[in-house]
């Protein structure tokens, strides 16, 4: 019963973040001149289709999404590219996008449809860097365990399109950016590394982060980071004065929708936060401690209840197993709840893909660790090897939804009865 409710809450959260209605309700003022649509991210194709259907006037454009996430459009070209490590398709699409917005006038409008994943989908290495360098930088950052804000500040240093640089290329045209947020705190500059929005943070700070996280960057990237070349525009640059930014879908709204469904089923929701960051296995320890406290002492929330949280955890790669941050969270949670009854949990990525596997996430409860051992799998060894996907696959406990068409980051729900 609880597994069914958990899955229904996940799908309600995803439905709340679908772009169709949100785009229609946030259309910019039509321009005197041309309307050009650009975009990148896992939800960008669905956003593009919604914009096409809602826009009363001529338009053209180019949007890049992840392989398998395309949506048929009539006037906006949709290109698929690789995520989370960029490929040549994304590189060529980014180049075409920059060409498309060249030579615009003050009467023209650029509509930027940005969602999570857009950073990897628009690789555009700075002068002196190769495409191989950009791929290497992405792999290094993904394995570092650094939070999304740190990763985006560093990506910004090595790009000709991120951190407001696309906006600079569009000038003097007006830019209206619509954002489906997948970042903790919903800072729109962090979504897709902010191609049309200036990112706060200096080159000096980027150097400090590279040192703090001991990043093994390519030599060309190290040289650029040590210089003052390729500095992005600052947030107070006049080129942003006429532009607008609206966040049209977010984790906060999706968690509220899931909370309402829980109430409808007689379970009181407690939304812990929509902006939780940190190592997935560490975040799991905190969630498990809360769940155990409720189960044994009926505090700080009374049973039956469901703990809801969102945000973006990270995974520091230690092994060579299969899995994403949500399945790793659940495996660590299952170990911490080993033998505790009355608790069931789901964690999943609202885009439908946890990391690079085919699952959105998985299910776990107090019997998960025992069932793994019965199947010949040591839960602690699986966690140490970052092999959570294989563990849950062996139990038949993966959550597989397929691409959802949106992305407001992680969704976690823990029912305690």
C-alpha positions, 0 to 999 in steps of 0.5 A, a space after each residue: 500500500 505504501 509503495 503505491 502511495 509513494 509512487 503516486 506522490 512522485 508522479 503528482 510531483 512530476 505532473 505539477 512541474 510539467 511545462 505546458 500550463 506554466 509556460 502559457 501563464 508566463 508569456 513575455 510581451 510580444 516584440 516589434 521585431 523578431 521572436 527567436 526561441 533558444 533553450 537547453 535542458 531536459 525539459 526544454 523541448 516540452 517548454 518549446 512545444 508549449 511556447 509554440 502552441 501559446 505564442 500568437 505570432 511568428 517565431 523561430 528557434 533552436 533548443 537542445 535537449 537530452 537524447 530521448 527527451 525530444 518533443 515534436 515542434 513545428 517552428 522550433 528546431 529540437 536537437 538531442 545531445 548527450 548528458 551529463 558528459 557533452 558530445 559533438 552534437 551539443 557542441 555543434 548546437 551551441 555554435 549554431 545557437 550563437 550564430 542564430 542570435 547574432 546581429 539582432 536589434 533592440 526591437 527583437 526578442 529572445 526567449 530563453 527556455 532553460 531547465 536542468 541539464 542544460 549546462 552539459 547540453 551547451 558545450 562551448 569551450 573558451 579560447 585555448 580550450 579544446 572540446 576534449 578539455 570541456 569533456 574532461 572538465 565535466 567528468 572531473 566535476 561530476 566525480 568531485 562531490 562538489 555542490 551544484 553552485 561550485 560546479 557551475 561557477 567553475 564551468 562558467 570560467 571555461 565557457 563562451 556561452 554560460 554565465 550570461 555570455 549568451 545574453 551578451 551575444 544577443 545584445 541589444 535584443 531583449 531577453 525573456 528567460 523562463 526557467 524550470 528550476 532543478 537547483 536548491 534554492 531556485 537561483 535561476 543563474 545556476 540552472 543550465 549554468 545561466 547562459 542568459 543570466 549573470 552568475 555571481 562569483 569571481 575568478 579568484 573564488 573559482 580558483 579557491 574551489 578548484 583547490 579545495 576540491 582538489 580538481 585534476 583539471 586539464 593543463 589548458 584549463 589550469 592555465 585559463 583559471 590562473 589568468 584573467 581571460 574570458 571573464 563573464 559579465 557581472 550581474 550589474 552589467 547594463 546589458 541585462 537591464 531590459 531582460 526578465 527572468 521567471 521561474 515557472 516550475 520548481 521543487 517547492 511547488 512539486 513538494 506541495 503537490 505531493 503533500 496534498 496527495 498525502 493528506 488526501 490519503 490520511 498521512 500528514 506531510 512534513 516538508 523538510 526542505 526543497 533545497 537539501 544538498 550534500 553527499 547522498 549517503 550523509 543526507 540519508 543518515 539524517 533522514 534515517 535518524 528522523 524516521 527512526 525518531 518518529 517511529 520509536 518516539 513519535 517526535 518531532 512529527 506524529 505518526 502516520 506521516 511522510 517526510 518530503 524533501 527535494 534539492 540536489 545531493 552529490 556522490 563522490 565516486 569511490 568505486 566503479 558500480 552503477 547508480 545515481 544519487 537517488 539510488 545511493 541515498 536509498 541504499 544508505 537509508 536502507 542500511 541505516 533502517 535495517 530491521 526497523 518496521 513501519 517505514 517505506 521510502 522512495 527517492 527519484 529524479 523528477 526528470 525520470 533518469 537517476 544519473 546515467 541509468 534507466 531508472 528514476 530512482 528506487 524504493 526501500 524499507 526496513 527489510 531492504 538490507 536483509 533481502 539484499 543479503 539473502 540475495 547474496 549482496 553485501 549492502 555495505 560493499 554495494 554502497 562502497 562501490 557506488 553500486 546502488 542500481 545493481 542492488 535495487 535491480 536485484 530486488 526488483 525495487 527500481 522506480 522506472 518512469 522513463 523521461 518525464 519531460 520536466 526536471 525539478 531535481 530530486 524527490 524524496 518521500 519517507 512514510 512512517 506508520 
